[in-house]
């Protein structure tokens, strides 16, 4: 049984925490970007924040999202709360390995309507990558946080790598069941549209798309969205990789029944204005995991708004503390 915890007052800024002072955050140690060989020749680019002797916290981003979508201030904020924070580029994003197998757009359409396709990899392979990164770092287990597709990955990690997950936070994600967590139909044309052009076109397209799926209650300044998109382009963008990610998501198994057997402290966070993954996906996840907590954030779309960083960091810390 899930517990929908009382939603904090997101209309008021959280009380100031000395740990979140810019000077304190700047003092957090950040590693250089490094590379880890994980599975089947896949190489992951990763970066760490904080003290390696603190509790490990693995951050897993969503579809086509490189590690820079976990903003540095949030990573430093989490480190100030006692975590050794690890962020990384999933395969086919950023500076991690590209899989050399073409996926025609027609395959995505076939999979979407339920026809069989030979996907290059699935959510389970992405979860194996995450476990491989923990192996590379010499970590037997970690607290894990996943956003969107990343939430699917950490759910699979918790289910199929027993003992590796100390606590789990699934943000704006779903269980894999097709009757929940659906996308709003207005997004489909943008999701399947051909992506051509250089950096300026990418930044312009990204700004428009995030303007649609972002949080109406916490809109990011346009200059922030554009700067993040420009950094994403500079790190490396793969249109083919995005299609492979989409195919992994569409062909995933329904984890609902298996999640009933999960016994790790779990928090589910979802916005009530999410067009990319309907709130029903978060509710279904929280119902499936025994004793999961659910936080529904008014005005939050399919992003992690900067004003909510302290609230999210505190919630992740609270969930980790439940692990003992």
RAFEN-V467780 format. One record per run of one state. SS is the DSSP state (2 for helix, 1 for strand, 0 for the rest). FROM is the first residue (numbers start at 1). LEN is the number of residues. Records with the same first field share a line. If there is no record, write none. Layout:
SS->FROM-LEN + FROM-LEN
This chain:
0->1-2 + 5-13 + 21-1 + 27-3 + 31-3 + 38-5 + 50-5 + 61-6 + 70-2 + 81-2 + 89-16 + 113-10 + 137-5 + 148-1 + 161-4 + 172-13 + 193-6 + 214-8 + 236-3 + 251-5 + 260-5 + 272-7 + 289-4 + 298-8 + 322-3
1->3-2 + 30-1 + 34-4 + 43-7 + 55-6 + 83-6 + 142-6 + 165-7 + 265-7 + 293-5
2->18-3 + 22-5 + 67-3 + 72-9 + 105-8 + 123-14 + 149-12 + 185-8 + 199-15 + 222-14 + 239-12 + 256-4 + 279-10 + 306-16
